[in-house]
Amino acid sequence: TLAFCKRWLDRIGCTKYQMALKDLCDKGAVEAYPPLVDVKGCYTAQFEHTLVLRPTCKEVISRGDDY
């Protein structure tokens, strides 16, 4: 599964998608989650992989044979 947010639809100019999205959620095709929230002034992100940010490199530690 891949995550997405309604904001992306808004950014590309999509309108009138709320009812269709609700229908997909009601039928179980899409699962709704609340927005990610953190301490005010901090950045919050969702990634498909787990990353380790080091001073000189970025390392993907969740990548394996099954992903």
N, CA, C and O atoms as a CHARMM CRD file, in Angstrom:
* protein
*
  268
    1    1 THR  N      0.83900  -1.18800   0.00000 PROA 1      0.00000
    2    1 THR  CA     0.00000   0.00000   0.00000 PROA 1      0.00000
    3    1 THR  C      0.87700   1.24100   0.00000 PROA 1      0.00000
    4    1 THR  O      1.99400   1.23200   0.51700 PROA 1      0.00000
    5    2 LEU  N      0.36100   2.28400  -0.57600 PROA 2      0.00000
    6    2 LEU  CA     1.07200   3.55000  -0.60700 PROA 2      0.00000
    7    2 LEU  C      0.22000   4.63100   0.02700 PROA 2      0.00000
    8    2 LEU  O     -0.99800   4.66800  -0.14900 PROA 2      0.00000
    9    3 ALA  N      0.86500   5.48900   0.75000 PROA 3      0.00000
   10    3 ALA  CA     0.15100   6.59300   1.39800 PROA 3      0.00000
   11    3 ALA  C      0.02300   7.77200   0.44200 PROA 3      0.00000
   12    3 ALA  O      0.89100   8.00400  -0.40000 PROA 3      0.00000
   13    4 PHE  N     -1.05800   8.50000   0.58300 PROA 4      0.00000
   14    4 PHE  CA    -1.21600   9.77400  -0.12100 PROA 4      0.00000
   15    4 PHE  C     -2.09200  10.66200   0.73500 PROA 4      0.00000
   16    4 PHE  O     -2.70300  10.20400   1.70000 PROA 4      0.00000
   17    5 CYS  N     -2.14900  11.93000   0.37900 PROA 5      0.00000
   18    5 CYS  CA    -2.98500  12.85000   1.14900 PROA 5      0.00000
   19    5 CYS  C     -3.84200  13.69200   0.20800 PROA 5      0.00000
   20    5 CYS  O     -3.49000  13.92200  -0.94900 PROA 5      0.00000
   21    6 LYS  N     -4.97300  14.14300   0.73700 PROA 6      0.00000
   22    6 LYS  CA    -5.89900  14.95800  -0.05000 PROA 6      0.00000
   23    6 LYS  C     -5.23900  16.23600  -0.54300 PROA 6      0.00000
   24    6 LYS  O     -5.62200  16.76500  -1.58600 PROA 6      0.00000
   25    7 ARG  N     -4.26800  16.73000   0.18000 PROA 7      0.00000
   26    7 ARG  CA    -3.56200  17.95300  -0.21100 PROA 7      0.00000
   27    7 ARG  C     -2.95800  17.81400  -1.60600 PROA 7      0.00000
   28    7 ARG  O     -2.92800  18.78300  -2.36400 PROA 7      0.00000
   29    8 TRP  N     -2.47500  16.61300  -1.95500 PROA 8      0.00000
   30    8 TRP  CA    -1.90100  16.40800  -3.28200 PROA 8      0.00000
   31    8 TRP  C     -2.95200  16.61400  -4.36500 PROA 8      0.00000
   32    8 TRP  O     -2.65400  17.18600  -5.41300 PROA 8      0.00000
   33    9 LEU  N     -4.17900  16.15400  -4.12500 PROA 9      0.00000
   34    9 LEU  CA    -5.25800  16.36400  -5.09100 PROA 9      0.00000
   35    9 LEU  C     -5.57100  17.84800  -5.22300 PROA 9      0.00000
   36    9 LEU  O     -5.80300  18.34500  -6.32500 PROA 9      0.00000
   37   10 ASP  N     -5.57500  18.55200  -4.09700 PROA 10     0.00000
   38   10 ASP  CA    -5.82300  19.99500  -4.12100 PROA 10     0.00000
   39   10 ASP  C     -4.74300  20.72400  -4.91700 PROA 10     0.00000
   40   10 ASP  O     -5.05000  21.64000  -5.68100 PROA 10     0.00000
   41   11 ARG  N     -3.50700  20.33300  -4.74700 PROA 11     0.00000
   42   11 ARG  CA    -2.38900  21.01400  -5.41400 PROA 11     0.00000
   43   11 ARG  C     -2.46100  20.90800  -6.93600 PROA 11     0.00000
   44   11 ARG  O     -2.04400  21.82900  -7.63900 PROA 11     0.00000
   45   12 ILE  N     -2.98600  19.79600  -7.45200 PROA 12     0.00000
   46   12 ILE  CA    -3.06600  19.64100  -8.90600 PROA 12     0.00000
   47   12 ILE  C     -4.40900  20.09900  -9.45700 PROA 12     0.00000
   48   12 ILE  O     -4.71300  19.88600 -10.63100 PROA 12     0.00000
   49   13 GLY  N     -5.21000  20.72900  -8.60300 PROA 13     0.00000
   50   13 GLY  CA    -6.45400  21.33900  -9.05900 PROA 13     0.00000
   51   13 GLY  C     -7.66700  20.42800  -9.07400 PROA 13     0.00000
   52   13 GLY  O     -8.69900  20.80100  -9.63300 PROA 13     0.00000
   53   14 CYS  N     -7.57900  19.24900  -8.48000 PROA 14     0.00000
   54   14 CYS  CA    -8.73900  18.35500  -8.41700 PROA 14     0.00000
   55   14 CYS  C     -9.76600  18.92900  -7.44500 PROA 14     0.00000
   56   14 CYS  O     -9.42300  19.41800  -6.36800 PROA 14     0.00000
   57   15 THR  N    -11.01200  18.85900  -7.84300 PROA 15     0.00000
   58   15 THR  CA   -12.10600  19.28900  -6.97600 PROA 15     0.00000
   59   15 THR  C    -13.18600  18.22300  -7.01400 PROA 15     0.00000
   60   15 THR  O    -13.16700  17.34300  -7.87400 PROA 15     0.00000
   61   16 LYS  N    -14.10000  18.29900  -6.11000 PROA 16     0.00000
   62   16 LYS  CA   -15.25100  17.38900  -6.06300 PROA 16     0.00000
   63   16 LYS  C    -14.83700  15.91900  -5.96500 PROA 16     0.00000
   64   16 LYS  O    -15.45300  15.06100  -6.59700 PROA 16     0.00000
   65   17 TYR  N    -13.82000  15.62800  -5.19300 PROA 17     0.00000
   66   17 TYR  CA   -13.36600  14.25300  -5.00300 PROA 17     0.00000
   67   17 TYR  C    -13.79000  13.68300  -3.65500 PROA 17     0.00000
   68   17 TYR  O    -13.64100  12.48400  -3.41800 PROA 17     0.00000
   69   18 GLN  N    -14.31300  14.52100  -2.77600 PROA 18     0.00000
   70   18 GLN  CA   -14.60800  14.10600  -1.39900 PROA 18     0.00000
   71   18 GLN  C    -15.58400  12.92700  -1.33900 PROA 18     0.00000
   72   18 GLN  O    -15.36300  11.97800  -0.58700 PROA 18     0.00000
   73   19 MET  N    -16.65700  12.98300  -2.12400 PROA 19     0.00000
   74   19 MET  CA   -17.65600  11.90200  -2.08600 PROA 19     0.00000
   75   19 MET  C    -17.06700  10.59500  -2.61900 PROA 19     0.00000
   76   19 MET  O    -17.30500   9.53000  -2.05000 PROA 19     0.00000
   77   20 ALA  N    -16.30400  10.67300  -3.70500 PROA 20     0.00000
   78   20 ALA  CA   -15.69100   9.47200  -4.27000 PROA 20     0.00000
   79   20 ALA  C    -14.68300   8.87100  -3.29200 PROA 20     0.00000
   80   20 ALA  O    -14.61700   7.65200  -3.13100 PROA 20     0.00000
   81   21 LEU  N    -13.90600   9.72400  -2.64600 PROA 21     0.00000
   82   21 LEU  CA   -12.92500   9.24400  -1.67300 PROA 21     0.00000
   83   21 LEU  C    -13.61400   8.61600  -0.46400 PROA 21     0.00000
   84   21 LEU  O    -13.16100   7.59300   0.04900 PROA 21     0.00000
   85   22 LYS  N    -14.70000   9.22300  -0.01200 PROA 22     0.00000
   86   22 LYS  CA   -15.47100   8.65800   1.10100 PROA 22     0.00000
   87   22 LYS  C    -16.03500   7.29400   0.71300 PROA 22     0.00000
   88   22 LYS  O    -16.02800   6.36500   1.52100 PROA 22     0.00000
   89   23 ASP  N    -16.52400   7.17000  -0.52300 PROA 23     0.00000
   90   23 ASP  CA   -17.06700   5.89700  -0.99900 PROA 23     0.00000
   91   23 ASP  C    -15.98400   4.81400  -1.00500 PROA 23     0.00000
   92   23 ASP  O    -16.24000   3.68000  -0.60100 PROA 23     0.00000
   93   24 LEU  N    -14.78700   5.15700  -1.45800 PROA 24     0.00000
   94   24 LEU  CA   -13.67900   4.19600  -1.45000 PROA 24     0.00000
   95   24 LEU  C    -13.32100   3.77300  -0.02900 PROA 24     0.00000
   96   24 LEU  O    -13.02100   2.60500   0.21800 PROA 24     0.00000
   97   25 CYS  N    -13.35200   4.72400   0.90500 PROA 25     0.00000
   98   25 CYS  CA   -13.08700   4.40300   2.31400 PROA 25     0.00000
   99   25 CYS  C    -14.18000   3.49700   2.87200 PROA 25     0.00000
  100   25 CYS  O    -13.89200   2.51900   3.56100 PROA 25     0.00000
  101   26 ASP  N    -15.44200   3.82900   2.57000 PROA 26     0.00000
  102   26 ASP  CA   -16.56700   3.02900   3.06700 PROA 26     0.00000
  103   26 ASP  C    -16.51500   1.59500   2.55300 PROA 26     0.00000
  104   26 ASP  O    -16.91300   0.66900   3.26000 PROA 26     0.00000
  105   27 LYS  N    -16.02400   1.40200   1.32200 PROA 27     0.00000
  106   27 LYS  CA   -15.94800   0.06600   0.71900 PROA 27     0.00000
  107   27 LYS  C    -14.67500  -0.68000   1.10000 PROA 27     0.00000
  108   27 LYS  O    -14.50100  -1.84200   0.73200 PROA 27     0.00000
  109   28 GLY  N    -13.78200  -0.01700   1.83700 PROA 28     0.00000
  110   28 GLY  CA   -12.55900  -0.67400   2.28600 PROA 28     0.00000
  111   28 GLY  C    -11.43600  -0.67800   1.26700 PROA 28     0.00000
  112   28 GLY  O    -10.40800  -1.31600   1.49200 PROA 28     0.00000
  113   29 ALA  N    -11.60800   0.02200   0.14300 PROA 29     0.00000
  114   29 ALA  CA   -10.55700   0.08300  -0.86900 PROA 29     0.00000
  115   29 ALA  C     -9.44000   1.03700  -0.45400 PROA 29     0.00000
  116   29 ALA  O     -8.28900   0.87300  -0.86000 PROA 29     0.00000
  117   30 VAL  N     -9.78800   2.03100   0.35600 PROA 30     0.00000
  118   30 VAL  CA    -8.83200   3.01300   0.86800 PROA 30     0.00000
  119   30 VAL  C     -9.02700   3.08900   2.37200 PROA 30     0.00000
  120   30 VAL  O    -10.15700   3.09000   2.85800 PROA 30     0.00000
  121   31 GLU  N     -7.93300   3.15100   3.10000 PROA 31     0.00000
  122   31 GLU  CA    -8.01800   3.25400   4.55600 PROA 31     0.00000
  123   31 GLU  C     -7.61100   4.65600   4.99300 PROA 31     0.00000
  124   31 GLU  O     -6.53200   5.13500   4.64400 PROA 31     0.00000
  125   32 ALA  N     -8.46700   5.30200   5.74900 PROA 32     0.00000
  126   32 ALA  CA    -8.20800   6.67600   6.20200 PROA 32     0.00000
  127   32 ALA  C     -7.39700   6.67000   7.49800 PROA 32     0.00000
  128   32 ALA  O     -7.62200   5.84600   8.38400 PROA 32     0.00000
  129   33 TYR  N     -6.46700   7.58900   7.58500 PROA 33     0.00000
  130   33 TYR  CA    -5.66600   7.78900   8.78800 PROA 33     0.00000
  131   33 TYR  C     -5.66600   9.27500   9.11900 PROA 33     0.00000
  132   33 TYR  O     -5.76700  10.10200   8.21300 PROA 33     0.00000
  133   34 PRO  N     -5.55500   9.63300  10.39700 PROA 34     0.00000
  134   34 PRO  CA    -5.47600  11.05700  10.74100 PROA 34     0.00000
  135   34 PRO  C     -4.14200  11.64000  10.27000 PROA 34     0.00000
  136   34 PRO  O     -3.18200  10.90000  10.05900 PROA 34     0.00000
  137   35 PRO  N     -4.08100  12.95600  10.10500 PROA 35     0.00000
  138   35 PRO  CA    -2.81700  13.58500   9.69500 PROA 35     0.00000
  139   35 PRO  C     -1.71600  13.33600  10.72300 PROA 35     0.00000
  140   35 PRO  O     -1.98000  13.21000  11.91900 PROA 35     0.00000
  141   36 LEU  N     -0.48300  13.26700  10.23600 PROA 36     0.00000
  142   36 LEU  CA     0.66400  13.14900  11.13400 PROA 36     0.00000
  143   36 LEU  C      0.85100  14.47300  11.85700 PROA 36     0.00000
  144   36 LEU  O      0.83500  15.53300  11.23100 PROA 36     0.00000
  145   37 VAL  N      1.02600  14.41700  13.16100 PROA 37     0.00000
  146   37 VAL  CA     1.17000  15.62900  13.96800 PROA 37     0.00000
  147   37 VAL  C      2.39700  15.47100  14.86200 PROA 37     0.00000
  148   37 VAL  O      2.68700  14.38200  15.35800 PROA 37     0.00000
  149   38 ASP  N      3.09700  16.55500  15.05200 PROA 38     0.00000
  150   38 ASP  CA     4.27200  16.53900  15.91200 PROA 38     0.00000
  151   38 ASP  C      4.29900  17.84100  16.70100 PROA 38     0.00000
  152   38 ASP  O      3.32100  18.58800  16.71200 PROA 38     0.00000
  153   39 VAL  N      5.38700  18.10100  17.34000 PROA 39     0.00000
  154   39 VAL  CA     5.55700  19.32200  18.11500 PROA 39     0.00000
  155   39 VAL  C      5.53500  20.51900  17.16400 PROA 39     0.00000
  156   39 VAL  O      6.12800  20.46700  16.08700 PROA 39     0.00000
  157   40 LYS  N      4.86100  21.58400  17.55500 PROA 40     0.00000
  158   40 LYS  CA     4.77600  22.77700  16.72900 PROA 40     0.00000
  159   40 LYS  C      6.17900  23.25600  16.34800 PROA 40     0.00000
  160   40 LYS  O      7.06200  23.36700  17.19800 PROA 40     0.00000
  161   41 GLY  N      6.36600  23.53300  15.07000 PROA 41     0.00000
  162   41 GLY  CA     7.65500  24.00000  14.57400 PROA 41     0.00000
  163   41 GLY  C      8.57100  22.88200  14.10000 PROA 41     0.00000
  164   41 GLY  O      9.63400  23.14900  13.54000 PROA 41     0.00000
  165   42 CYS  N      8.17200  21.63100  14.31700 PROA 42     0.00000
  166   42 CYS  CA     8.97200  20.48500  13.88200 PROA 42     0.00000
  167   42 CYS  C      8.43500  19.95900  12.55900 PROA 42     0.00000
  168   42 CYS  O      7.28000  20.20400  12.20800 PROA 42     0.00000
  169   43 TYR  N      9.26200  19.24700  11.83900 PROA 43     0.00000
  170   43 TYR  CA     8.85100  18.60400  10.60300 PROA 43     0.00000
  171   43 TYR  C      8.39200  17.18300  10.90200 PROA 43     0.00000
  172   43 TYR  O      8.98400  16.49500  11.73400 PROA 43     0.00000
  173   44 THR  N      7.34400  16.75100  10.22600 PROA 44     0.00000
  174   44 THR  CA     6.84400  15.39000  10.34200 PROA 44     0.00000
  175   44 THR  C      6.75400  14.81900   8.93900 PROA 44     0.00000
  176   44 THR  O      6.30400  15.50400   8.02100 PROA 44     0.00000
  177   45 ALA  N      7.17400  13.57600   8.75900 PROA 45     0.00000
  178   45 ALA  CA     7.14700  12.96800   7.43400 PROA 45     0.00000
  179   45 ALA  C      6.81000  11.49400   7.54000 PROA 45     0.00000
  180   45 ALA  O      6.97200  10.87600   8.59200 PROA 45     0.00000
  181   46 GLN  N      6.34000  10.94300   6.43100 PROA 46     0.00000
  182   46 GLN  CA     6.05300   9.51700   6.33100 PROA 46     0.00000
  183   46 GLN  C      6.84200   9.00300   5.14100 PROA 46     0.00000
  184   46 GLN  O      6.78100   9.59300   4.06200 PROA 46     0.00000
  185   47 PHE  N      7.57500   7.92400   5.31400 PROA 47     0.00000
  186   47 PHE  CA     8.37400   7.35100   4.25100 PROA 47     0.00000
  187   47 PHE  C      8.03100   5.88000   4.09100 PROA 47     0.00000
  188   47 PHE  O      7.53800   5.23800   5.01900 PROA 47     0.00000
  189   48 GLU  N      8.29800   5.35700   2.90400 PROA 48     0.00000
  190   48 GLU  CA     8.09800   3.93600   2.64600 PROA 48     0.00000
  191   48 GLU  C      9.29400   3.11500   3.10800 PROA 48     0.00000
  192   48 GLU  O      9.20600   1.88900   3.17500 PROA 48     0.00000
  193   49 HSD  N     10.39400   3.75400   3.42400 PROA 49     0.00000
  194   49 HSD  CA    11.58500   3.08000   3.92100 PROA 49     0.00000
  195   49 HSD  C     12.03400   3.74400   5.21500 PROA 49     0.00000
  196   49 HSD  O     11.66400   4.88200   5.50600 PROA 49     0.00000
  197   50 THR  N     12.83100   3.02100   5.98200 PROA 50     0.00000
  198   50 THR  CA    13.44700   3.59300   7.17400 PROA 50     0.00000
  199   50 THR  C     14.82900   4.09500   6.78200 PROA 50     0.00000
  200   50 THR  O     15.63400   3.35100   6.22100 PROA 50     0.00000
  201   51 LEU  N     15.09500   5.35500   7.07900 PROA 51     0.00000
  202   51 LEU  CA    16.36000   5.98200   6.70800 PROA 51     0.00000
  203   51 LEU  C     17.16200   6.34000   7.94900 PROA 51     0.00000
  204   51 LEU  O     16.60500   6.68800   8.99000 PROA 51     0.00000
  205   52 VAL  N     18.47800   6.24900   7.81900 PROA 52     0.00000
  206   52 VAL  CA    19.38400   6.76800   8.83500 PROA 52     0.00000
  207   52 VAL  C     20.13900   7.91500   8.16600 PROA 52     0.00000
  208   52 VAL  O     20.84200   7.71400   7.17600 PROA 52     0.00000
  209   53 LEU  N     19.98500   9.11300   8.71600 PROA 53     0.00000
  210   53 LEU  CA    20.67500  10.27900   8.17000 PROA 53     0.00000
  211   53 LEU  C     21.96100  10.48800   8.95200 PROA 53     0.00000
  212   53 LEU  O     21.93700  10.81200  10.13900 PROA 53     0.00000
  213   54 ARG  N     23.07500  10.29800   8.27500 PROA 54     0.00000
  214   54 ARG  CA    24.39200  10.46600   8.89000 PROA 54     0.00000
  215   54 ARG  C     25.01300  11.76900   8.36700 PROA 54     0.00000
  216   54 ARG  O     24.55200  12.30800   7.36100 PROA 54     0.00000
  217   55 PRO  N     26.04100  12.27100   9.02900 PROA 55     0.00000
  218   55 PRO  CA    26.64200  13.54200   8.58600 PROA 55     0.00000
  219   55 PRO  C     27.13300  13.52300   7.13400 PROA 55     0.00000
  220   55 PRO  O     27.09900  14.55200   6.45900 PROA 55     0.00000
  221   56 THR  N     27.58400  12.37300   6.65600 PROA 56     0.00000
  222   56 THR  CA    28.15800  12.32100   5.30100 PROA 56     0.00000
  223   56 THR  C     27.37500  11.46400   4.32000 PROA 56     0.00000
  224   56 THR  O     27.74300  11.38400   3.14800 PROA 56     0.00000
  225   57 CYS  N     26.29200  10.81400   4.77500 PROA 57     0.00000
  226   57 CYS  CA    25.53200   9.96300   3.85500 PROA 57     0.00000
  227   57 CYS  C     24.14100   9.67900   4.40600 PROA 57     0.00000
  228   57 CYS  O     23.83800   9.95600   5.56700 PROA 57     0.00000
  229   58 LYS  N     23.30800   9.11700   3.53700 PROA 58     0.00000
  230   58 LYS  CA    21.97700   8.64200   3.91800 PROA 58     0.00000
  231   58 LYS  C     21.94700   7.13800   3.67100 PROA 58     0.00000
  232   58 LYS  O     22.37200   6.67900   2.61100 PROA 58     0.00000
  233   59 GLU  N     21.45400   6.36900   4.63000 PROA 59     0.00000
  234   59 GLU  CA    21.43500   4.91700   4.50500 PROA 59     0.00000
  235   59 GLU  C     20.00300   4.41300   4.63100 PROA 59     0.00000
  236   59 GLU  O     19.30900   4.72700   5.59800 PROA 59     0.00000
  237   60 VAL  N     19.56000   3.61900   3.63200 PROA 60     0.00000
  238   60 VAL  CA    18.24400   2.99400   3.68400 PROA 60     0.00000
  239   60 VAL  C     18.42100   1.65500   4.37700 PROA 60     0.00000
  240   60 VAL  O     19.09500   0.76600   3.85600 PROA 60     0.00000
  241   61 ILE  N     17.80700   1.50400   5.57200 PROA 61     0.00000
  242   61 ILE  CA    18.01600   0.26600   6.32800 PROA 61     0.00000
  243   61 ILE  C     16.83500  -0.69000   6.22800 PROA 61     0.00000
  244   61 ILE  O     16.91500  -1.80800   6.73700 PROA 61     0.00000
  245   62 SER  N     15.74300  -0.28600   5.58900 PROA 62     0.00000
  246   62 SER  CA    14.58300  -1.17300   5.48000 PROA 62     0.00000
  247   62 SER  C     14.54500  -1.90900   4.14900 PROA 62     0.00000
  248   62 SER  O     13.68700  -2.77100   3.95600 PROA 62     0.00000
  249   63 ARG  N     15.43400  -1.60200   3.24000 PROA 63     0.00000
  250   63 ARG  CA    15.42100  -2.23700   1.93100 PROA 63     0.00000
  251   63 ARG  C     16.01000  -3.63800   2.03800 PROA 63     0.00000
  252   63 ARG  O     17.05400  -3.84100   2.65700 PROA 63     0.00000
  253   64 GLY  N     15.32900  -4.59300   1.42900 PROA 64     0.00000
  254   64 GLY  CA    15.81200  -5.96200   1.46000 PROA 64     0.00000
  255   64 GLY  C     15.33200  -6.71600   0.23500 PROA 64     0.00000
  256   64 GLY  O     14.81500  -6.10900  -0.70300 PROA 64     0.00000
  257   65 ASP  N     15.49500  -8.01900   0.23000 PROA 65     0.00000
  258   65 ASP  CA    15.09700  -8.84100  -0.90800 PROA 65     0.00000
  259   65 ASP  C     13.59400  -8.82500  -1.14700 PROA 65     0.00000
  260   65 ASP  O     13.13800  -9.01700  -2.27400 PROA 65     0.00000
  261   66 ASP  N     12.82300  -8.59700  -0.08400 PROA 66     0.00000
  262   66 ASP  CA    11.36700  -8.65400  -0.20100 PROA 66     0.00000
  263   66 ASP  C     10.74600  -7.28500  -0.45100 PROA 66     0.00000
  264   66 ASP  O      9.51900  -7.17900  -0.46600 PROA 66     0.00000
  265   67 TYR  N     11.52500  -6.25000  -0.64500 PROA 67     0.00000
  266   67 TYR  CA    10.95400  -4.91000  -0.82600 PROA 67     0.00000
  267   67 TYR  C     11.49100  -4.27000  -2.06800 PROA 67     0.00000
  268   67 TYR  O     11.12600  -3.13900  -2.38700 PROA 67     0.00000
